[in-house]
Amino acid sequence: MHERRIPEWLRHAPAPSVRGFAMLAAAEAVARGMLISVFPLQMYRALQDAALVSKVYFLIGLLSLLAGLLVPFLARFLPRRWVYVAGASCFVTGSLMAIDGSASATVIGLLLTSIATVTTFVCFNAYVLDYIAKIELGRCETSRMFYSAAGWTVGPALGVILLRWWEPAPFLVSAAASFVMLVMFLTMRMGNGKLITKSRAAPTNPLGYLPRFFAQPRLVAGWLFAVIRSCGWWVYVVYLPIFAIQSGLGDQLGGIALSISNAALFVTPFMLRWMQRRSIRKTVRTGFLVAALFFASAALTSGLPWVAVLCLMSGSFFLILLDISAGLPFLLAVKPSERTEMSAVYSSYRDVSGILTPGVAWVVLSVAPLAALFAVGGTALLGAWALSRTLPERLGKTGLRQAPVPEPRYAAPPQMTSQDARIRA
């Protein structure tokens, strides 16, 4: 009898690499980048009121936050790979739904893509923590952003151009990119991640793990950094295009400005080297402080729209610096046994910022002009700079080069063996 020959890659799927995760993020960047500047324009065209647009974003943020918190609960009954597949499918469905162009279809499409974003983000982070060693987290985050640079650079400007040429075009491109992302995920064969022994008393309530989160100050601080950084991006992405329209600068300026800003993603490897020569603490503090100063300057120069736009674009460069650094304090403090749960908590920063920013804008725009939002954003970034003083002085200074950052005292199990130490690293 002939021996059955099965290729080795079918017997044992290779472990996902930094490059594999980066390519997966690149496909998502095309899907999201194509619509990130299109949805605010579509919403403003349909509703004709910036305050009403803020109200809709506020409500969608609430629903998206609930969906993100439910992901670990669903993962107890559904394999993680199917949760990711469901999220990617929502990307495709939401993009196709928005083709209709009506207010209701646009809102539903935005809701589906928001739920898809948070669902895939929770699963993506859990897979990263499963397959990427802590010493490689900085390189993984930088590679993810570098591979995503093309999608985030070309997508926003191309999206508004395609919207003028043929309204369904950007939505079709986004749906196709989402489908490619789904196919790539399936070919990577990550399954449900590495097996982590679960506690017999695992909480059934999706909010049951929040007390463990609030009991760890480093996780809380890292989450707040992500929330405030995301609020800055919300102000830039959603309200800069509306500011440009109100100032008579045209409806394409927002997408073009975002594309130019995202071109800085190509220099993220140099940002990583700069961070490695210093520390995560210094990088985070620099990003928040300089971004805050530029956002405040935009508010002060709002009477000169072009100057205000340039100030916001300069501030966005330091938001990108925060994108590669401000999430590391959280990721470096997560316990291996809480990867899925804490990934859900971390991913909630998108939805919390999606609730806070439109909610605050809804209130501010009822009593002040749109430029006041830039001042509020600058104040929040300055608050994060003050909070970053609590970070350890040498956080990541050697961990990104030679040795992993030590586990915090509360995360280390008593009498850890050398084998356990290698597993945890």
N, C-alpha and C positions, 0 to 999 in steps of 0.2 A: 504494500500500500504506500501511496505517496504521502509524505508529510505535508500537512497544510501549512503554507507559508503566509503568515500574516505580518504586514509591515509593523515595525517596532513602534512607529508613531501612532498606530491604531491600538496596539496593546497597552501602551503607557503614554498618555498624552504628555508632552513636555510642559513643565511648570511655566506659567505665564511670567514673562520678563518685564523689565522696565519699559522696553521698547514696545511690547505688546499692549501694555496699558496706555502708553502714549498714543499709539495708533488708534486705539478705541476712543480716546479723548478727542483725537483729531476729527474723527467722523462726527462726534457729537458737536464739536465746535462749528462745523459747517451747518449742521441742522439748526442749531440755536443762533449762530451768528447771522444767518440769512434773515431771520425774523426779528432779531432783537431791536432793530431800528424801524421795522415795518409795523409791528403791533402798536406802538405808541401813536404813529401817524394814523393808522386805521381807526383806532379808538377816538382820537381827537376829531377826525373827519366825521365819524358817526355821531358823536355826542356833543361836539362843539363847545365843550366846557372843561377847562383843566381841572376844576374842583370835582366835577362828576367823574372824570377819568380817574382821579385819585380815589374816589369812593369805590369804583369798580375794582381797581387794583387792590384796595384794602380788603374787600370781601373775598376776592380770589386768593389773597394771601392767607386769610383765615382757613379756607378750605384746603389749600395746599399744605399748610402747617399740620392740620389734622391728618391728612393723607400720609405725611412724612412720619408722624408719630405712630401711625398704624402699621408701618412697614415691618418692624420687628414682630408685632403681633401676628401679622399674616405669615411671616417667615416661619412661625411655629407650626403652621398647617400646610404651607406650600413650600416646595423646595426653592432656595434662593434664586436659582437660575430662572425659574418660571416667574418669579416676582420681577426680575430684570426684564424678561421677555415682555411681560405685561406693560412695564413702563415704556419700553421702546415702542411697543405697539400704540400706546397713547400718543407718542410723538407723531407717528404717521397719521393717526386718525385726527388729531388736533390740527395738523397742518392742512389736511384735505378739507376739514370742516370749515376753516377760515376762508377758503376759496370763494364761498358764497358772497362775502363782502358786506352782508347786513350786520347791524349792531349785535343782534343775538348770536349769529354764527361766529362773529369775531370774538365775542365774550366767551362762548363755549370753547372755541379753538384755543384761546389763551388759557382757559382753565385746564384743558386737557394737557397742553404742553407744560404747564406749570407743575401739574401732578406727575407728569412723566419725568421732568427734570429732577424733582426731589426723590422719586422712587429709584431711578437709575443711579443717582448720586449716593444714596444710602448703600446700595449694593456694591457700587464701584469702590467706595471707601473700605467696605468690609473685605472685599477681595484684595485690595492693596495691602491691608493690614495682615491678611492671611499669607500672601505670597512674597511680599517685599520686606526685607529685613530693616530694622530701625535705622541701621547705618546708611541705608540706601534711600530713606524717605525723602531727603532733600533733593537727591538726584532724580528720583521718580517725579517729584512735584515739578522740578524744572523741566524735565523732558516732556512731561504732559503739557506744560504751557508752551514749550518750543514747538512741538508738533501741532499744537492747536493754533499757532500764530497765524497761519495762512487763512484758516476759516474765520477767525475773529478779525483779521485785517481786511480781507476782501469782502466778507459776508455783509457787514452793515451797509457799506456804500453800494455794493452790487444789489442788495435787497431793495433799496429805495429806487435805484435805476430801473430794475426789472418791474417794480410796482408801477412806475410811470409808463413803461413800454407795454406791459400786459399784466394786469392785476393778479391773475392766478400764478404767474411765473415763479415768484419767490417761494410761494407755498409748495409748489410742485418740487422745486429743487430741495427744499427742506425735507419733504416727505421721502424723497429718494435717498438723501443722506442718512435719514433715520433708519431706513430699511438696510442700507449698507452697514450701519452701526450694529444692527441686530444680527446680520449675517456674520460679521466679524466676531461678535461675542460668542455665537454658537460654534464657530470654527476654533476659537481659543479653548473650548472644552474645559472651562473652569469648574463646572459642576456646582456644588453647593459650598465650595471653599473647604479649607482644612477642618478636620473634625476637632471640635473643642468639647470636652465633657461638660455637659450642662448640669446645673444644680438640680437636685430632686425637687426643690421648693421654688422652681422658677415662677416668677410672677406672671399671671395671666392678663393682668391689666396693663395696657401699653404704657401707662404712666407710672407703673410700679417701680421702674428703675431710676426715676428722676431723683429720689432722695440720695441714691449713691452718687449721682452726678453732682448735686449741690454740696455733698460732703467733701468734695475734692476741689480745693481752691484753684489749682492749676487748670483743671478742666473748665471751670467757670470762667476764669480769665481768658483762656484761649477761645472759648465760645463767644465771649463778648467782643474780642478782637475781630472775629469773623463777622459778627453782626454789624458792627460799626463800619468795617471796611465795605461790606455789602451795601449798607445804607449810602455810602459815598457813591458807589456804582449806580444805585437806583437814581439818585439825584442827577447823575451825569447822563445816564442812558435814557431815562424817561422824560426828564424835565428840560434838558438842554435842547432837544428838538422843538419842544413847545415854546421855549424862550426864543429860539431862532425865528419861528413863525411869527410870534407876537412882535418881534423886533424888526420884522421885514427882511430877514436874511434868507428866507426861502425854506422850503420843506425838505431839501436835500442836505442841508448843512449838518444836521444832527448825525445822519448816517456817515457822511464823509469825515466828520470830526472823530467819530468813534472808530472808524477804520484807521485813521492816522494814529490815534492813540494806541490802538491794538498792535500797530506795527512795532511798538516797543517790546512785544513778546519775543521778537527775534533776538533781542539782547539779553534775555533772561539767563543764558549761560554765564554771561559776564556779571550779572547781578548775583548769581550763585557764588561765583568766585569772590566777589566783594564781600558777601556774607560770610564765606568760609574764612576769610582773612581777619574778620572781626568776630561777631557773634550774632546769634539770632536776636538777642535783646537789643543790641545797638541798631540792627537793621530795622526791627519793628518800630523802635522809637523814632528813627529818622524818617521812615515812611509816613507815620501818622502826623508828625510835626510839620513836615514840609507840605504834605497834602492839605492839612488844615489851613496853613497860611495862604495857599493858592485859592482855596475855596472862599476864604474870607475876602481875599482881594477881588474875586469875581463879583461878590456882592457889592463891594465898594465902588467898582467900576461898571456897574450895570447900565449906567447912562451912556457908556461907550460899548455897544454890544460886541464889537469885534474884540476889544480888549478883554471883556469878560469871558468870551469864548476861549481865547488863548490862555487865560488864567486857568480855566477849568481843564483844558487839554493838558496843561503842564501838571496840574494836580493829579490827573489820571495816570501819568507816568509813575508817580509814587504809589498810587493804588495798585499798580502792577507789581511794584516792588513788594508791597504787602501781600499780594496774591501768592508769592512764592515763600513768604516768611511767616506771615501772621497765623497761618494754620498749623505750623509745626509745634508750638507749645502745647496745643491740644493733642495732636497725634502722638507726640513723644511721651505723653502721660497716660495713655489708654492702656488698661489691663488687657492681656490677651483673651481672658474669659469674658470680656464685655465688648468685644469688637462690634458685633451687630448692633447691640443696644446703644453704645456710645456713638457709633456711626450715625444712627438715627438722630441722636441728640445733636451731634455736630451739624448734620445736614439741615436741621431746623433753622439754622442761621439765615438761610435764604428766605424762608417763609416769615420768620420773625421780622427781618428787615423789610420784606414785602408787605408786612402789616404796619410796622412802625412808620416807614417813610411815607406811603400814601396817607396814612392816618394823620400824621403831623402835617403833611402838605394840605390835606383837606381842611384842617383848622387854620393853618397859616394863610392859605390863599383866600380865606373868607375875610381876613382883616388886613392883608398886606400883599404887595405885588410878588410875582414869581421869583424875583431875585432874592427875596428874603429867605427862600429855601437854601440858597447857597451859603448864607451866613449860618443857618441852623446846621447844615452839613459840616461846615468848618468847625463849629463848636463841638459837635459830636466827635469829630476826629481828634480835636485837641483833648477831649476827655479821655479818649483811648490812649493818647500819648502819656497822660498823667498816670493812667492805670498800668501802663507797661513798665513803670518803675518797679513793680513787684516781681518781675521776671528775674531769675538768677543771672548774675553777671556773666557767667561763662557758659550759658545755655547754648549748646550747639557749637561752641568754639573749637572743641576737639572732636565732638561726636560726628561731625560731618566728614572728618578726614580719616581718623584712625580707629576710634573706639565708640561704641554706642553710648548715648547719654544715659547716665545711671538712672535706674527706676526710682521714683519718689519713695520716701520711707513707708508711706501707707500702702504702696502697691507691692512691696516685696514680701513674699510669704515667709514665715518663720522657718529656719533651718533649711534653706534652699540648697539643694545639692548642685554639684557642678553640671550635671546633665540638665537639670531644670534651668540653670542659668543660661546654658547654651540655647535651650528651646526658647526662653523668654527673649534673648537677644535677637 
